[in-house]
Amino acid sequence: MSVLRRVLICSLLVSLVSTTTTFASNSGDRCPKVGAISSSRVKGKVRILVCVSIGKKKVWILKPATTSTTTTTTLAPTASFDARGWESEILRITNVERQNAGLNPLVSCTRLANSALAHTNRMLEGQFFSHSDPGTGTASVDRIRSTGYFESSNGWGYGENIAMGYSSPNATMVGWMNSPGHRANILNPGFTHLGVGVNIGKWDAWYRSVATQNFGYGGSC
């Protein structure tokens, strides 16, 4: 059986596109009430902040320069961020989308999850957003192969989606489903396995989420 190697290059989901989100950890004083306006000076520049409600907490977010093409949300920069919960929810929504398209659900795969989380952590550590790691020179296929997923397989395939800056698993999935390349991975009828890796960290002084999906078939989980 011929070997199918498939990589879909993702669109940059950061400050250059309409799905960007920017985060402020705090404004130096307590967020008093929803709708309150404050300011914060960063490197000599004044930033306007708005108080919003996230769950039971009120937090400051950076007011966007425009509102026509930018969705502005926030994440609480605390240790309570539920990364494993995000991963489970992304898997669940992925399978809902596949069910709606008449496709079989993807099975959670430990090896693909390990590969996905390792890449998410490397992007946060190295401050890069790419399928290829500029520090190690490795690509998606190298990371997945290193987990042993491809061992004892006569034919296999894989795919990868990455996203940065979304405020929830649902928002992340909406971003992917609205992008043809990412949607093609999610709705690829040949894939049988999925691993998801999510984390949060500082990026350009703001707290941002980073998520990776690794898809596959023909491998061992």
C-alpha positions in Angstrom: 0.0 0.0 0.0 1.4 3.4 -0.9 2.2 5.8 1.8 0.1 8.9 2.0 1.8 11.9 3.6 -0.5 14.8 4.0 0.2 18.2 5.6 -2.2 21.1 5.3 -0.5 24.4 5.9 -2.6 26.5 8.2 -3.5 30.1 7.9 -1.9 32.4 10.5 -4.5 32.9 13.2 -2.9 35.8 15.0 -2.7 39.6 14.7 -2.9 39.8 11.0 -6.4 38.2 10.6 -9.9 38.9 11.7 -9.9 36.1 14.3 -7.2 37.7 16.4 -7.6 38.2 20.1 -5.4 40.2 22.4 -5.1 39.8 26.1 -4.1 42.0 29.0 -3.1 40.3 32.3 -4.1 43.3 34.4 -4.2 47.1 34.3 -2.5 47.7 37.6 -5.8 48.1 39.5 -8.9 45.9 40.2 -11.5 45.7 37.5 -14.5 47.4 39.3 -17.5 46.8 37.0 -18.3 45.6 33.5 -18.0 48.4 31.0 -15.5 50.4 33.1 -12.6 52.0 31.1 -9.0 52.3 32.3 -5.6 52.9 30.8 -2.3 51.2 31.1 1.1 52.5 30.0 3.3 49.9 28.3 6.8 50.9 27.0 5.7 54.5 26.9 2.5 53.8 25.0 -1.0 54.3 26.5 -3.3 51.3 26.1 -7.1 51.6 26.7 -8.6 48.8 28.7 -12.2 47.7 29.1 -13.6 45.7 32.1 -15.5 42.6 31.0 -17.1 39.6 32.7 -15.5 36.2 32.1 -17.5 33.5 34.0 -17.7 34.8 37.6 -14.6 37.0 37.2 -14.2 40.6 36.0 -11.0 41.2 34.1 -9.4 43.9 32.0 -9.0 43.4 28.3 -7.2 45.5 25.7 -9.7 47.6 23.8 -9.2 46.9 20.0 -8.2 49.6 17.7 -11.2 48.7 15.4 -14.3 46.6 15.9 -15.2 45.8 12.3 -13.0 42.8 11.7 -11.7 41.9 15.2 -13.2 39.6 17.8 -11.8 40.6 21.2 -11.9 38.2 24.0 -9.7 37.3 27.0 -8.3 34.5 29.1 -7.6 34.6 32.8 -3.9 34.3 33.3 -4.1 31.9 36.2 -3.1 28.4 37.1 -6.8 27.4 36.9 -6.7 27.3 33.1 -8.2 23.9 32.2 -6.1 22.7 29.4 -7.2 19.1 29.6 -10.8 20.3 29.6 -10.2 22.3 26.4 -8.6 19.2 24.7 -11.6 17.0 25.6 -14.1 19.7 24.3 -12.2 20.2 21.1 -12.3 16.4 20.5 -16.0 16.4 21.3 -16.9 19.3 18.9 -14.7 17.8 16.2 -16.8 14.6 16.3 -20.0 16.6 16.4 -18.9 18.3 13.1 -18.0 14.9 11.6 -21.3 13.4 12.7 -23.1 16.3 11.1 -21.2 15.6 7.9 -22.1 11.9 8.0 -18.6 10.8 9.0 -17.3 8.4 11.6 -16.0 9.9 14.9 -12.3 10.1 15.6 -10.9 8.1 18.4 -8.7 9.8 21.0 -5.1 8.7 20.5 -2.5 9.1 23.2 0.5 9.2 20.9 -1.0 11.8 18.7 -2.0 13.8 21.8 1.6 13.6 23.1 2.8 14.9 19.7 0.2 17.7 19.6 0.9 18.9 23.2 4.7 18.8 22.6 4.3 21.1 19.6 2.0 23.4 21.4 4.5 23.8 24.3 7.3 24.3 21.8 5.4 27.1 20.1 4.9 28.8 23.4 8.4 28.3 24.5 10.0 29.3 21.2 7.5 32.1 20.5 6.8 30.8 16.9 3.6 29.8 15.1 4.3 27.3 12.5 4.0 23.6 11.6 7.8 23.4 11.5 9.9 24.0 14.5 12.6 26.6 13.6 14.7 25.6 16.7 14.9 21.8 15.9 14.1 21.8 12.2 11.4 19.1 12.8 8.0 19.0 11.0 4.7 17.5 11.9 5.6 14.1 10.5 8.9 14.0 12.5 7.1 14.7 15.8 4.4 12.1 15.1 6.9 9.5 14.0 8.9 10.0 17.2 5.9 8.8 19.3 5.9 5.5 17.5 2.5 6.1 15.9 3.7 4.9 12.5 5.5 1.7 13.7 4.2 -1.6 12.2 2.0 0.2 9.7 1.9 -0.6 6.0 0.0 2.6 5.2 -0.6 5.8 7.2 -1.7 9.4 6.9 -1.6 12.4 9.1 -2.7 16.0 9.3 -2.2 19.0 11.6 -4.2 22.1 12.6 -2.8 24.8 14.9 -4.5 27.9 16.4 -3.5 30.7 18.7 -5.4 33.4 20.7 -8.9 31.9 21.0 -10.8 32.3 24.3 -12.6 28.9 24.3 -12.6 25.5 22.7 -15.7 26.4 20.8 -14.1 29.6 19.4 -11.1 27.6 18.4 -13.2 25.2 16.5 -15.2 28.0 14.8 -11.9 29.4 13.6 -10.8 26.1 12.1 -14.2 25.3 10.6 -14.2 28.7 8.9 -10.9 28.0 7.2 -11.0 25.6 4.2 -7.7 23.9 5.0 -8.5 23.2 8.7 -12.0 22.2 7.8 -10.7 19.7 5.3 -8.6 18.0 8.1 -11.5 17.9 10.5 -13.8 16.4 7.9 -11.3 14.1 6.2 -13.2 10.8 5.9 -9.9 8.8 6.0 -8.7 9.9 9.4 -9.6 7.6 12.3 -7.5 9.1 15.2 -7.1 12.5 16.9 -4.8 13.9 19.5 -5.2 17.4 20.9 -2.7 19.5 22.8 -3.6 22.8 24.4 -1.8 25.2 26.7 -1.7 28.9 27.7 1.3 31.2 28.1 2.6 34.7 27.7 3.1 35.9 24.1 4.2 39.5 23.5 3.2 40.3 27.1 -0.4 39.0 26.7 -1.7 35.6 27.8 -2.8 33.5 24.8 -4.1 30.0 24.2 -2.3 27.7 21.7 -3.9 24.6 20.4 -2.7 21.8 18.1 -4.7 19.0 16.5 -2.8 15.9 15.1 -4.9 13.6 12.9 -4.0 10.2 11.7 -4.9 6.8 10.3 -3.2 3.5 10.0 -1.0 4.1 13.1 -0.9 2.6 16.6 -2.1 4.7 19.5 
